[in-house]
């Protein structure tokens, strides 16, 4: 007889029994608890598998049909990124206030690890999963990952901060178009016309939305669009520093740089300082995220704030509503705000 500890090297779970029997985990739970609302055919099939694997349910499995774990699984693309740290902490606070705990997984942006973590969270029997970034940020959803998520969704609902086309995941997104509009209206209102977008990849849904809004706003104000003013790259300090150095070397300085996040903006600011430029007298620098370093840089950084408390609350409230079978829209957007500090100012007219 196979032990419940020895099925493909893993401890067997109620989900394994359900999958092999072709029934729901709730049905397995009803058999385990001797509930009467199960057909004899299904009951016999489930019981045979329970006997086959010598399966002994834990307390959670025995009460699966009407008991919740009160645990929310959270997969973050990289918790070392202050953006994800801010969102996670906001989620943790909101979950605690609602009587839930959270279980954090850090995927380092690796698809294979995200898939492993989905399996692990299913094994841990969390009530719902929130995914912060990762494959959910892809502009074109990875089909293998979509299939994986759909297999998990049969048992556990998911909320994502991006999108996963082809799944039934609920989406709670930052309004990226509004974020770009806030930055560009601010700069154009101060006379800027030569504005460079720096960092990020257009294969990421939020970055692409900001790029599209950039073109739209320029057109609105009859400002010529030049593809050379869009510099793709990573989302880090080194990319900002290297990209700004290259711009300066080309002797084609813009009047303003819109950095994809605060850490990239920090690299831009270092480069400008080293080359003797004064911010914002010679050039303005603005950014997205408004994490802790925005207020620590010299000059202090103008940045779009994502209202993390509201963001985290919306994610958690959506997740819990799904668990409790309450109605929630499939897509919600959190409206950002612009925090104006010292790094943005009136455009130097001789450069426009």
MIGUTOR-674315 format. One line per field, with one value per residue (C-alpha): residue in three letters; x negated, y, z negated. Coordinates in steps of 0.05 Angstrom, whole numbers. Example, Ala and Ser with C-alpha at 12.3 -4.5 7.8 and 13.67 -1.06 7.14 Angstrom:
<nodes>
rest = (ALA | SER) $
xx = (-246 | -273) $
yy = (-90 | -21) $
zz = (-156 | -143) $
</nodes>
This chain:
<nodes>
rest = (UNK | UNK | UNK | UNK | UNK | UNK | UNK | UNK | UNK | UNK | UNK | UNK | UNK | UNK | UNK | UNK | UNK | UNK | UNK | UNK | UNK | UNK | UNK | UNK | UNK | UNK | UNK | UNK | UNK | UNK | UNK | UNK | UNK | UNK | UNK | UNK | UNK | UNK | UNK | UNK | UNK | UNK | UNK | UNK | UNK | UNK | UNK | UNK | UNK | UNK | UNK | UNK | UNK | UNK | UNK | UNK | UNK | UNK | UNK | UNK | UNK | UNK | UNK | UNK | UNK | UNK | UNK | UNK | UNK | UNK | UNK | UNK | UNK | UNK | UNK | UNK | UNK | UNK | UNK | UNK | UNK | UNK | UNK | UNK | UNK | UNK | UNK | UNK | UNK | UNK | UNK | UNK | UNK | UNK | UNK | UNK | UNK | UNK | UNK | UNK | UNK | UNK | UNK | UNK | UNK | UNK | UNK | UNK | UNK | UNK | UNK | UNK | UNK | UNK | UNK | UNK | UNK | UNK | UNK | UNK | UNK | UNK | UNK | UNK | UNK | UNK | UNK | UNK | UNK | UNK | UNK | UNK | UNK | UNK | UNK | UNK | UNK | UNK | UNK | UNK | UNK | UNK | UNK | UNK | UNK | UNK | UNK | UNK | UNK | UNK | UNK | UNK | UNK | UNK | UNK | UNK | UNK | UNK | UNK | UNK | UNK | UNK | UNK | UNK | UNK | UNK | UNK | UNK | UNK | UNK | UNK | UNK | UNK | UNK | UNK | UNK | UNK | UNK | UNK | UNK | UNK | UNK | UNK | UNK | UNK | UNK | UNK | UNK | UNK | UNK | UNK | UNK | UNK | UNK | UNK | UNK | UNK | UNK | UNK | UNK | UNK | UNK | UNK | UNK | UNK | UNK | UNK | UNK | UNK | UNK | UNK | UNK | UNK | UNK | UNK | UNK | UNK | UNK | UNK | UNK | UNK | UNK | UNK | UNK | UNK | UNK | UNK | UNK | UNK | UNK | UNK | UNK | UNK | UNK | UNK | UNK | UNK | UNK | UNK | UNK | UNK | UNK | UNK | UNK | UNK | UNK | UNK | UNK | UNK | UNK | UNK | UNK | UNK | UNK | UNK | UNK | UNK | UNK | UNK | UNK | UNK | UNK | UNK | UNK | UNK | UNK | UNK | UNK | UNK | UNK | UNK | UNK | UNK | UNK | UNK | UNK | UNK | UNK | UNK | UNK | UNK | UNK | UNK | UNK | UNK | UNK | UNK | UNK | UNK | UNK | UNK | UNK | UNK | UNK | UNK | UNK | UNK | UNK | UNK | UNK | UNK | UNK | UNK | UNK | UNK | UNK | UNK | UNK | UNK | UNK | UNK | UNK | UNK | UNK | UNK | UNK | UNK | UNK | UNK | UNK | UNK | UNK | UNK | UNK | UNK | UNK | UNK | UNK | UNK | UNK | UNK | UNK | UNK | UNK | UNK | UNK | UNK | UNK | UNK | UNK | UNK | UNK | UNK | UNK | UNK | UNK | UNK | UNK | UNK | UNK | UNK | UNK) $
xx = (0 | -25 | -35 | -4 | -75 | -98 | -62 | -113 | -157 | -106 | -56 | 12 | 65 | 140 | 129 | 92 | 150 | 199 | 160 | 152 | 225 | 249 | 288 | 281 | 240 | 306 | 335 | 274 | 284 | 358 | 337 | 285 | 337 | 391 | 438 | 498 | 501 | 453 | 474 | 456 | 415 | 372 | 367 | 342 | 290 | 264 | 263 | 224 | 170 | 169 | 157 | 106 | 62 | 77 | 97 | 108 | 135 | 112 | 161 | 164 | 179 | 234 | 269 | 252 | 324 | 341 | 275 | 228 | 154 | 158 | 90 | 76 | 17 | -23 | -74 | -118 | -163 | -220 | -209 | -277 | -245 | -215 | -153 | -135 | -156 | -108 | -50 | -63 | -64 | 1 | 32 | 7 | 37 | 104 | 105 | 91 | 147 | 194 | 173 | 128 | 54 | 9 | -43 | -96 | -133 | -189 | -196 | -255 | -217 | -229 | -171 | -193 | -195 | -126 | -97 | -130 | -103 | -32 | -38 | -65 | -9 | 42 | 9 | 11 | 86 | 88 | 157 | 135 | 71 | 50 | -5 | -45 | -80 | -117 | -84 | -20 | -57 | -69 | -37 | -25 | -8 | -52 | -6 | -41 | -35 | 38 | 52 | 16 | 58 | 122 | 105 | 96 | 159 | 201 | 187 | 160 | 180 | 127 | 120 | 65 | 36 | 28 | 67 | 68 | 110 | 145 | 155 | 210 | 162 | 188 | 146 | 129 | 83 | 50 | 80 | 16 | 47 | 67 | -3 | -34 | 17 | 0 | -75 | -68 | -16 | -60 | -121 | -86 | -51 | -121 | -141 | -176 | -174 | -238 | -218 | -254 | -222 | -276 | -277 | -228 | -207 | -147 | -134 | -110 | -37 | -43 | -105 | -72 | -10 | -55 | -89 | -23 | 2 | -63 | -49 | 23 | 6 | -48 | 3 | 53 | 5 | -21 | -91 | -129 | -141 | -211 | -224 | -296 | -266 | -242 | -300 | -282 | -321 | -318 | -286 | -349 | -399 | -454 | -407 | -390 | -463 | -487 | -429 | -438 | -513 | -498 | -448 | -499 | -553 | -507 | -501 | -426 | -402 | -326 | -293 | -263 | -272 | -214 | -246 | -208 | -219 | -255 | -317 | -329 | -318 | -373 | -422 | -400 | -411 | -481 | -501 | -475 | -512 | -577 | -571 | -559 | -485 | -438 | -371 | -319 | -351 | -385 | -340 | -280 | -277 | -211 | -193 | -142 | -133 | -147 | -184 | -228 | -288 | -247 | -251 | -325 | -355 | -385 | -344 | -283 | -248 | -180 | -146 | -79 | -52 | -11 | 28 | 2 | 51 | 110 | 76 | 63 | 132 | 164 | 123 | 141 | 214 | 221 | 187 | 231 | 294 | 279 | 268 | 334 | 369 | 386 | 391 | 330 | 313 | 261 | 220 | 208 | 160 | 126 | 117 | 46 | 27 | -33 | -79 | -115 | -184 | -248 | -271 | -221 | -217 | -206 | -239 | -302 | -279 | -346 | -340 | -267) $
yy = (0 | 70 | 115 | 184 | 210 | 176 | 200 | 227 | 244 | 292 | 286 | 272 | 325 | 330 | 364 | 302 | 258 | 305 | 309 | 233 | 222 | 276 | 312 | 378 | 383 | 400 | 332 | 296 | 335 | 314 | 241 | 249 | 280 | 230 | 282 | 252 | 299 | 258 | 206 | 135 | 129 | 189 | 168 | 98 | 128 | 177 | 126 | 78 | 130 | 148 | 74 | 67 | 123 | 112 | 185 | 216 | 288 | 343 | 388 | 437 | 384 | 354 | 420 | 443 | 449 | 502 | 524 | 577 | 580 | 656 | 660 | 701 | 678 | 735 | 725 | 787 | 795 | 819 | 843 | 879 | 930 | 983 | 987 | 914 | 923 | 982 | 943 | 881 | 919 | 954 | 886 | 857 | 914 | 909 | 834 | 838 | 888 | 839 | 781 | 747 | 731 | 732 | 684 | 718 | 686 | 723 | 700 | 743 | 752 | 678 | 644 | 575 | 599 | 633 | 566 | 529 | 580 | 573 | 498 | 510 | 559 | 508 | 456 | 506 | 512 | 588 | 618 | 664 | 686 | 757 | 764 | 828 | 836 | 778 | 744 | 783 | 845 | 817 | 858 | 792 | 738 | 676 | 619 | 565 | 609 | 623 | 548 | 540 | 595 | 565 | 498 | 534 | 575 | 512 | 510 | 578 | 647 | 698 | 773 | 805 | 875 | 868 | 825 | 752 | 745 | 679 | 672 | 692 | 729 | 792 | 854 | 912 | 959 | 1026 | 1072 | 1078 | 1125 | 1173 | 1169 | 1189 | 1243 | 1274 | 1276 | 1303 | 1355 | 1380 | 1386 | 1415 | 1465 | 1491 | 1499 | 1433 | 1405 | 1363 | 1308 | 1241 | 1177 | 1134 | 1061 | 1004 | 956 | 963 | 889 | 907 | 927 | 988 | 1014 | 1007 | 1044 | 1102 | 1103 | 1106 | 1162 | 1200 | 1200 | 1220 | 1279 | 1305 | 1303 | 1339 | 1398 | 1395 | 1373 | 1331 | 1259 | 1230 | 1156 | 1175 | 1208 | 1140 | 1101 | 1030 | 991 | 960 | 990 | 1003 | 1055 | 1033 | 1040 | 1111 | 1130 | 1098 | 1124 | 1196 | 1193 | 1172 | 1229 | 1279 | 1251 | 1261 | 1335 | 1332 | 1348 | 1348 | 1398 | 1341 | 1267 | 1223 | 1163 | 1097 | 1094 | 1129 | 1085 | 1098 | 1172 | 1169 | 1145 | 1202 | 1253 | 1226 | 1231 | 1303 | 1323 | 1293 | 1332 | 1398 | 1406 | 1439 | 1407 | 1435 | 1499 | 1462 | 1401 | 1373 | 1301 | 1268 | 1197 | 1144 | 1103 | 1156 | 1107 | 1127 | 1151 | 1205 | 1248 | 1231 | 1252 | 1320 | 1354 | 1319 | 1282 | 1299 | 1231 | 1198 | 1167 | 1103 | 1112 | 1047 | 1043 | 1047 | 999 | 946 | 954 | 945 | 882 | 851 | 871 | 842 | 777 | 769 | 786 | 730 | 681 | 703 | 698 | 772 | 811 | 851 | 879 | 839 | 903 | 960 | 1018 | 1056 | 1130 | 1158 | 1228 | 1272 | 1294 | 1357 | 1369 | 1406 | 1366 | 1397 | 1469 | 1516 | 1494 | 1532 | 1567 | 1562 | 1486 | 1482) $
zz = (0 | 17 | -42 | -40 | -46 | 18 | 79 | 129 | 71 | 40 | -16 | 13 | 2 | 7 | 74 | 100 | 79 | 112 | 177 | 184 | 167 | 215 | 160 | 121 | 56 | 21 | 43 | 14 | -50 | -53 | -45 | -101 | -147 | -129 | -100 | -64 | -3 | 40 | 91 | 73 | 137 | 120 | 47 | 66 | 114 | 63 | 7 | 51 | 61 | -13 | -28 | 28 | 2 | -72 | -73 | -141 | -137 | -182 | -218 | -161 | -109 | -152 | -153 | -82 | -59 | -111 | -143 | -118 | -133 | -140 | -104 | -41 | 1 | 33 | 89 | 99 | 160 | 117 | 45 | 47 | 94 | 48 | 91 | 75 | 3 | -4 | 28 | -14 | -79 | -60 | -45 | -110 | -151 | -114 | -123 | -197 | -206 | -171 | -215 | -163 | -161 | -100 | -73 | -30 | 28 | 65 | 137 | 159 | 225 | 245 | 279 | 255 | 183 | 190 | 213 | 155 | 106 | 134 | 120 | 51 | 33 | 57 | 13 | -45 | -33 | -31 | -18 | 38 | 74 | 90 | 143 | 143 | 211 | 243 | 302 | 287 | 312 | 382 | 438 | 475 | 425 | 425 | 445 | 404 | 343 | 359 | 361 | 294 | 262 | 291 | 258 | 191 | 201 | 199 | 124 | 104 | 131 | 150 | 151 | 193 | 199 | 274 | 322 | 343 | 406 | 411 | 335 | 287 | 241 | 210 | 226 | 180 | 219 | 210 | 262 | 305 | 355 | 300 | 270 | 337 | 347 | 279 | 294 | 364 | 350 | 293 | 338 | 399 | 353 | 336 | 408 | 421 | 492 | 496 | 448 | 446 | 419 | 387 | 365 | 366 | 421 | 467 | 457 | 387 | 386 | 340 | 376 | 443 | 418 | 395 | 463 | 499 | 454 | 467 | 542 | 530 | 485 | 532 | 589 | 546 | 538 | 610 | 587 | 636 | 615 | 627 | 614 | 593 | 531 | 506 | 475 | 455 | 404 | 335 | 274 | 232 | 210 | 258 | 319 | 299 | 289 | 355 | 396 | 371 | 385 | 457 | 466 | 441 | 486 | 546 | 527 | 537 | 467 | 456 | 409 | 368 | 354 | 332 | 297 | 293 | 217 | 161 | 161 | 235 | 222 | 169 | 222 | 268 | 213 | 198 | 271 | 276 | 212 | 237 | 302 | 267 | 283 | 233 | 220 | 236 | 265 | 323 | 325 | 286 | 262 | 243 | 228 | 208 | 143 | 89 | 44 | -15 | 26 | 62 | 0 | -13 | 54 | 68 | 93 | 65 | 120 | 152 | 158 | 170 | 106 | 114 | 50 | 23 | -36 | 12 | 61 | 8 | -21 | 48 | 61 | -6 | -6 | 64 | 43 | -19 | 19 | 69 | 12 | -20 | 48 | 50 | 115 | 137 | 206 | 245 | 256 | 207 | 214 | 158 | 174 | 161 | 140 | 157 | 100 | 123 | 92 | 112 | 173 | 222 | 245 | 303 | 368 | 387 | 451 | 488 | 488 | 512) $
</nodes>
